[in-house]
């Protein structure tokens, strides 16, 4: 059974940085793409960033140039480095691998 656990969320001021981590267990994760999604109150869940098994990445337009995604296959961990955070980045951030989701971690950015 695959399990994903996110960490690193918190409450910060606009302009600050956070690094989210997602550690996975129970599967051969290195062979697959992983992604971060987020869901703000009253909004649909949206893709934030995705990284393929070979390390190619893509980002939502709203975070391009501010967020980076990386993975450490040896640690079965994917990271989301978030810089220059804005209040509109406030959301619950979810790690995704195929049909599996983590429970989410809250990110709150105040102005």
C-alpha angles and dihedrals in degrees: 000000000000116000126188122194123188126203139169102067123134148128118296141160124258110277094030127117135234133182119212122201130199119193119193134199137181102042147064092261098167090074096058142061119257130200147188121226131180137202124199122198111285093006136101122259110266136194113254103175140344133198124195126220088261094050103257112144142202132187142197111260090242093063103034111129093016105060130051130189126207139164138213106202093187088061095036087233135134122196135205114200109198118193132176090021119202131202088250089063088070107121145106107280119214131195115221135196115171107303094344125099135187120231091254137243125239121239117188121184119189126197 
